[in-house]
Amino acid sequence: KFSDHEERLSGSEREEDEDDVEAALKKEVGQIRASTEQKLRRFQSVESGANNVVFIRTQGIEPENLVHHILKDMHATKKKKTRVILRMLPISGTCKAFMEDMKKYTETFFEPWFKAPNKGTFQIVYKARNNSHMSREEVIKELAGIVGSLNPENKVDLNNPQYTIVVEIIKNVCCLSVVKDYVLFRKYNLQEVVKSNKDDAQQNPSNLTEDQNSVVVKPETEEDEKSSKEVKQE
């Protein structure tokens, strides 16, 4: 309701007041927008949909470079910097976890590493959580075929590949990345990468085996544990 003073204002004065109100509203809207933009953080936690899996979304940062830098530093200094994180995997791209979607997406996604004239040796590491409709063997076979079609000189190397294709399926989302030094950095295991070669040899005479603490989360059932071991043997 208007006050007595406002009712006595002339038409021109009211128009001036209206202009002031409009300017104030525009200023307030601008402040709200600026505040919202400031809330966009460089690192933001996102619900992953799986137990013991934390997904961190980044702004303006290449996940592969960030994670590789962290692991390279830990490998060189042998300084343990976390007590609760087992593995840290960069995720560069995502698509729906259905074979047709994955094939269509990876045909373009793999190009920077494997499309001629680029080439390299590779392996594929597969892990699925809360998902039962995908076939591990089919996924590996199809993705390996796509890499081969991009350049016939791309070859599989399960011992010491130049690139490791990481396929992490969580529910109906397929998370993908192509990483370097996967074997050197103990399968991107933050607990293992800080161990010296001497400690490694004492704990495991065969140095680095396929079963050496390579899972991201603890299997919830014996069936999951069996499946996990089969993936690591691949």
Secondary structure, 3 states (H helix, E strand, C coil): CCCHHHHCCCHHHHHHHHHHHHHHHHHHHHHHHHHHHHCCCCEEEECCCCCCCCEEEECCCCHHHHHHHHHHHHHHHCCCCCCCCCECCCCCEEEECCHHHHHHHHHHHCHHHHCCCCCCEEEEEEEEECCCCCCHHHHHHHHHHHHHHHCCCCEECCCCCCEEEEEEEECCEEEEEEECCCCCCHHHECCCCCCCHHHHHHHCCCCCCCCCCCCCCCCCCHHHHHHHHHHHHC
